[in-house]
Amino acid sequence: MDIDKLDLNLLRIFDAVYRERSLSRAAHRLGLSQPGISQALNRLRQTTGDPLFVRQTHGVAATAYSDAIAQPIQRALEGLQEALQAQTALDIRQTDRRLRIAMSDYSESLILAPLIRMVDEQAPRLQIRVVPDDRVNLHTALNDGELDLIIGAIPPLNEQYRHQDLCTEEFVCIVRRGHPTIQGTLSLEQYKQARHVGLAVRAAQMSKIDQACQPHGFERQINVVVPNFLALPFIIAATDCVATMPRRLLRLMPPHLGLQALAPPLALPTPTIRQYWPERNHQDTVCRWLRAQIHQICQTI
């Protein structure tokens, strides 16, 4: 076999089929189509002169030749992966680039602190610049290179942008512990009659909360409107008002505020938090690293 003419991608496909013993599972593992896997195996069969795999009732079985070459191929692929990861780690540690991220106050509160800790440890020269997501035109900023990433509960943008789901949020209602009429549970009637602290209209998810009230024939009595979620718990702690806010954000509040977290008495939206980036950044080593850190953080918060 002339290794100079060998497509190394065929070895990745061989390894996946050998591990999975199934063309369909190997295709899923690699993000390829099953016909694409079959075509690749046919090319490798022509190169090696061996069938490599034979069909069975469920999946495929490896030939003796495949058994003989599987471990050396796996070791070679692992060695290549380690070499590439080592270079990526070196690139990340040495980069002094500046990346710009648009975030809401919600995303800032949950993600920024652990993200900066990771940056300090692994990419100490990397600069992060955060802008409020309501201060810029998100589409224009991504297109023009003013932003590298957007994070928030934003409906899917058009197909020219890549995106990744990070987590799903749920809303809870909060009142102070010494509330004169609400203790332990919150009824729909209490929710109707309460004075509410709401978020400014620009927050689409809060407008959906008001939409959720419509089938029940009422609108919330919103006496105070604030620009961000972080003000809500402090106002609620000092008044008899009710507020509706993300559960994850409430967990960050100090216990001494003395708040009750109550199940909403009606079905509320469960927004998905996503990160968006332009196609030009999709394969960029530093941007990919940053997105991976953010995704990892969101799996633990």
C-alpha positions in Angstrom: 0.0 0.0 0.0 1.3 3.5 -0.9 0.7 5.6 2.2 1.5 8.8 0.3 -1.7 8.3 -1.7 -3.8 7.4 1.4 -6.6 9.8 2.5 -6.2 10.1 6.2 -9.9 10.8 6.6 -10.5 7.1 5.5 -8.7 6.0 8.7 -11.0 8.0 10.9 -14.0 6.4 9.2 -12.4 2.9 9.5 -11.9 3.6 13.2 -15.4 4.7 13.8 -16.9 1.7 12.0 -14.6 -0.7 13.8 -15.6 0.8 17.2 -19.3 1.0 16.5 -19.7 -2.2 14.4 -22.4 -0.3 12.5 -22.3 2.0 9.5 -25.3 4.0 10.7 -23.8 4.6 14.2 -20.4 5.5 12.7 -22.1 8.0 10.4 -23.9 9.5 13.4 -20.7 9.6 15.4 -18.8 11.5 12.6 -21.7 13.7 11.4 -21.7 12.1 8.0 -24.3 10.3 5.8 -24.4 6.5 5.7 -23.8 6.5 1.9 -20.8 8.6 2.5 -19.4 6.0 5.0 -20.1 3.2 2.5 -18.2 5.1 -0.3 -15.3 5.7 2.0 -15.1 2.1 3.0 -15.1 1.0 -0.7 -12.2 3.3 -1.4 -10.3 1.9 1.6 -11.1 -1.7 0.4 -9.6 -0.9 -3.0 -6.5 0.5 -1.3 -6.0 -2.4 1.2 -7.3 -5.3 -1.0 -9.4 -6.5 1.9 -13.2 -6.5 2.6 -12.5 -5.0 6.1 -16.1 -5.5 7.3 -18.8 -8.0 6.4 -22.5 -7.5 6.9 -24.4 -9.3 9.7 -28.0 -9.3 10.8 -27.2 -6.4 13.1 -24.4 -4.2 11.9 -21.0 -5.5 10.6 -18.2 -7.8 11.7 -14.5 -7.0 11.3 -12.3 -9.2 9.2 -9.0 -10.6 10.5 -7.1 -7.9 8.6 -9.2 -5.2 10.3 -8.5 -6.7 13.7 -4.8 -6.6 12.9 -4.7 -3.0 11.8 -7.3 -1.5 14.2 -5.1 -0.8 17.2 -2.2 0.7 15.3 -4.6 3.0 13.5 -6.3 4.0 16.8 -2.9 4.8 18.3 -1.9 6.8 15.3 -5.1 8.8 15.4 -4.8 9.4 19.1 -1.2 10.6 18.6 -2.2 13.0 15.9 -5.1 14.3 18.1 -2.7 14.9 21.0 -0.2 16.7 18.8 -3.0 19.0 17.4 -4.4 19.7 20.9 -0.9 20.5 22.2 -0.5 23.1 19.4 -4.0 24.5 20.1 -3.2 24.9 23.8 0.0 26.7 22.8 -1.9 29.0 20.4 -4.5 29.8 23.1 -1.9 30.5 25.8 0.1 32.9 23.5 -2.8 34.7 21.9 -3.2 38.4 22.7 -6.3 38.9 20.6 -9.4 40.9 21.7 -12.8 39.1 21.3 -16.0 41.0 21.6 -19.2 39.5 23.0 -22.7 40.8 23.3 -24.5 39.6 26.4 -27.6 40.4 28.4 -27.3 41.1 32.2 -28.5 37.5 32.7 -25.7 36.0 30.6 -23.1 38.3 32.2 -24.1 37.3 35.7 -24.0 33.5 35.0 -21.2 33.1 32.6 -18.6 35.9 32.9 -17.0 35.1 36.3 -16.3 31.4 35.5 -15.3 32.4 31.9 -12.7 34.9 33.1 -11.3 32.4 35.5 -10.8 30.0 32.6 -9.2 32.7 30.5 -6.8 33.6 33.3 -5.7 30.0 33.6 -5.5 29.0 30.0 -5.3 32.2 27.9 -3.9 34.9 30.2 -3.2 37.3 27.3 -6.6 37.0 25.7 -8.7 40.2 26.0 -12.5 39.9 26.4 -14.8 42.9 25.7 -18.4 42.6 26.7 -21.2 45.0 25.4 -24.8 45.0 26.4 -26.9 43.1 23.8 -29.3 46.1 23.6 -26.7 48.6 22.7 -25.9 47.3 19.2 -27.7 46.0 16.1 -26.8 42.3 16.5 -27.1 41.4 12.8 -25.1 44.4 11.7 -22.4 43.9 14.3 -21.8 40.3 13.5 -21.7 41.0 9.8 -19.3 43.9 10.1 -16.9 42.2 12.4 -17.8 44.4 15.4 -18.8 41.3 17.4 -17.4 37.8 17.6 -20.1 36.2 19.6 -23.7 36.9 20.9 -25.1 35.0 24.0 -28.7 35.2 25.1 -32.2 34.0 24.9 -32.5 35.2 21.3 -34.7 33.5 18.7 -32.7 31.7 16.0 -31.1 34.3 13.7 -30.9 33.7 9.9 -28.9 30.9 8.4 -25.8 32.9 7.8 -25.0 32.6 11.5 -23.9 29.5 13.3 -25.5 28.8 16.7 -25.3 26.4 19.6 -27.9 25.8 22.4 -26.3 26.3 25.8 -29.1 25.7 28.3 -32.8 26.0 28.9 -34.1 28.4 31.6 -37.3 28.4 33.6 -39.0 31.2 35.4 -39.9 31.4 39.1 -41.9 33.9 41.1 -40.4 35.6 44.1 -41.8 37.4 47.1 -40.2 38.4 50.4 -40.4 35.8 53.2 -42.5 38.1 55.4 -45.1 38.7 52.8 -48.5 39.4 54.5 -50.6 37.2 52.2 -48.3 34.9 50.2 -46.5 32.1 52.1 -45.2 28.9 50.5 -47.5 28.8 47.4 -48.8 31.4 44.9 -52.3 31.0 43.5 -53.4 32.4 40.2 -55.7 34.8 42.0 -52.9 36.1 44.1 -50.8 36.5 41.0 -53.6 38.5 39.4 -54.1 40.8 42.4 -50.4 41.3 43.2 -48.4 44.4 42.3 -45.6 43.3 40.0 -42.1 44.5 39.3 -41.4 44.0 35.6 -38.6 44.2 33.1 -38.4 46.8 30.4 -40.4 45.9 27.3 -37.2 45.2 25.2 -36.9 41.8 27.0 -38.8 39.5 24.7 -39.2 36.7 27.2 -40.9 39.0 29.7 -43.4 40.1 27.0 -44.1 36.3 26.6 -44.9 36.2 30.3 -47.6 38.8 29.7 -48.8 36.8 26.7 -49.1 33.8 29.0 -51.5 35.8 31.2 -53.9 36.5 28.3 -55.7 33.1 28.2 -56.5 33.6 31.8 -58.1 36.9 31.1 -55.8 39.4 32.9 -52.8 41.6 32.6 -50.2 41.9 35.3 -50.4 45.0 37.4 -46.9 46.3 36.9 -46.1 49.1 39.2 -42.4 49.3 38.7 -40.3 48.6 35.5 -36.6 48.1 35.7 -34.0 47.7 33.0 -32.5 44.4 34.1 -33.1 41.3 36.1 -30.5 42.0 38.8 -32.6 44.8 40.4 -35.6 42.6 40.9 -34.6 40.6 44.0 -33.5 43.7 45.9 -36.8 45.5 45.2 -38.8 42.4 46.2 -36.9 42.0 49.4 -38.0 45.5 50.5 -41.6 45.5 49.3 -44.8 43.4 49.0 -44.5 43.2 45.3 -44.1 40.0 43.1 -41.6 39.5 40.4 -41.0 36.7 37.8 -37.3 35.9 37.0 -35.0 33.2 35.8 -34.3 30.4 38.4 -30.6 30.3 37.7 -30.2 34.0 38.3 -32.1 33.7 41.6 -29.6 31.2 42.8 -26.8 33.8 42.7 -28.7 36.1 45.1 -27.4 36.4 48.7 -29.5 34.4 51.3 -29.9 37.4 53.6 -32.3 39.0 51.1 -34.9 36.6 52.5 -36.8 35.6 49.4 -39.4 32.9 48.7 -39.0 31.2 45.3 -42.5 30.0 44.3 -43.8 27.9 41.4 -45.7 30.2 38.9 -49.5 29.6 38.9 -49.6 29.4 35.1 -47.5 28.0 32.3 -44.6 30.2 31.4 -42.1 30.1 28.6 -38.8 28.2 29.0 -36.4 30.2 26.9 -33.3 28.6 25.3 -30.0 30.4 25.8 -27.9 30.2 22.7 -24.5 31.5 21.4 -24.3 32.8 17.9 -21.2 33.5 15.7 -20.5 34.4 12.1 -19.3 31.9 9.6 -15.9 33.5 9.3 -15.2 32.6 13.0 -16.4 29.0 12.7 -13.0 27.4 12.3 -11.0 30.0 14.1 -8.9 28.3 16.8 -9.3 31.0 19.5 -13.0 31.5 18.8 -13.7 27.8 18.9 -11.8 27.5 22.2 -13.9 30.4 23.7 -17.2 28.9 22.5 -16.2 25.5 24.0 -15.5 27.1 27.4 -18.8 28.9 27.4 -20.6 25.6 26.5 -18.8 23.8 29.3 -19.8 26.5 31.8 -23.4 26.3 30.8 -23.5 22.6 31.4 -22.7 23.2 35.1 -24.7 26.3 36.1 
